[in-house]
Amino acid sequence: PTKFSENGRTTKMIPISEVKKMMSPSKSGLEIVNVPYKNGNMTSYVNGTTLVKRNPLPPVLKDSSKKTELPPIEGVNALRVDEGFSWASENYNSVQRSIDVWIFVLSLRVRVLLNDAKWTYVRGFTEDKRVERRKRTASWLKESMLQLGPTFIKLGQQLSTRSDVIPQEFVEELAKLQDRVPAFSSAKARTYIEKELGAPIHLLFKEFEDLPIAAASLGQVHRAILHNGEKVVVKVQRPGLKKLFDIDLKNLRLIAEYFQKNEILGGPTRDWVGIYEECAKVLYQEIDYVNEGKNADRFRRDFRNVKWVRVPMVYWDYTSMKVLTLEYVPGVKINQLDMIDKRGYCRSTISSRTFEAYLIQILKTGFFHADPHPGNLAIDEDEALIYYDFGMMGEIKSFTREKLLELFFAVYEKDAKKVIRGLVELGALQPTGDMTSVRRSVQFFLDNLLNQKPDQQQTLSAIGEDLFAIATDQSFSFPSTFAFVLKAFTILEG
């Protein structure tokens, strides 16, 4: 399939006939491993960028008798397979799918109503009973979203960061969706890769590992080795996602509008339509692996002079809209504390570097990783941070970065007037005639946040909840970028 290189020029995959010619063993038992384009030019890599040389050099030869193997990974077991789920089929029935979605919505509506109906509680209503029922509803919601598949799993993951919209019990349950996503079969993965890249697996890779090392809502990751010995990871998109999204998002738009008009579900005080639009945009961006590859390249350039941050290179000749091939950069997950201690890494160094990296992203480059959960952050043998998965990125314009800095200094100075002015300039606060109540809320927040003893400091997640609690009663309207920033920092804190 036609795709674009980093410099914007059109490139094409190599025809299978040419690949077969190149892969045929020579009399000396050596194999050609450099791959020419159709026009005869050779491909080489410099810092992850594909360069086309005008005067091709003789092909590099590699001894095929030298065996290259992928190192074993601790704790990798067979993942749950998606075969039992209706959404795992590429032949969706749009009518049946819409019926399933609306049954889910109406069931949720009934459960929310019963949760607040005091007459439904046996032996009288108490707040403890209400909380317990809300927890059961949250657990049901998580399982229902898992049954409905990728669109709703992703929606649940997004909602788990919006404590301004849903109760804390739901936030905690939906956060578990990060680790509960089933994989699809290796046969599907192989077929999909061959279809996307236009060549059989054994011609594309010297070795391909059937067992995925990770599975997410939109795809899964397999390890492989190229014919020149390079170790890579191949990210494969779930089959049929675009069609599934098209069906689901039409229904979700109607659901968002229904929620927006319903006072029991928040009504005008909750921006359900805005959340829908934010999720729809993110979903379509995340299934474009060419866009993710460009994000990875940009992110690597931003940190090219920071030795303690590593970003995998993109192999563009093995990448398409639905298959992304990256440099294999193994590491210890940032939450595997036993392994971190066993290897003698310094926890305080890791944590300070993690936050410093995010301050660089938000206040200097303006391009930040919006989903730094433990599966996307690791530590290499040199204690450098490794970033994975660049499908969900946030961008902060230079004007916003300047205003954020001014806002941070105003918070540090505990100046409520300056804070309010900064929030208005950022579009996070709608100016009204009398701002007295808003100023009192901001001043109360500043006094309680900054006047604590070291052992009483609030967590970032608690601070975020306080901010959104204030927003509920005042004329605040946090832009979606702020939600992404807050989400990133609260995950990092954990």
PyMOL commands that set and color helices and strands:
alter all, ss='L'
color gray80, all
select helices_A, chain A and resi 16-23+82-84+86-88+94-116+118-120+127-148+150-159+168-179+186-197+201-204+241-261+267-269+272-286+289-302+316-318+337-342+347-365+374-376+398-412+416-425+436-450+454-456+460-473+480-493
alter helices_A, ss='H'
color red, helices_A
select strands_A, chain A and resi 3-4+10-11+30-32+42-46+49-53+61-63+207-208+214-215+219-225+231-237+309-310+323-327+332-333+367-369+377-379+385-387+393-395
alter strands_A, ss='S'
color yellow, strands_A
deselect
rebuild
show_as cartoon
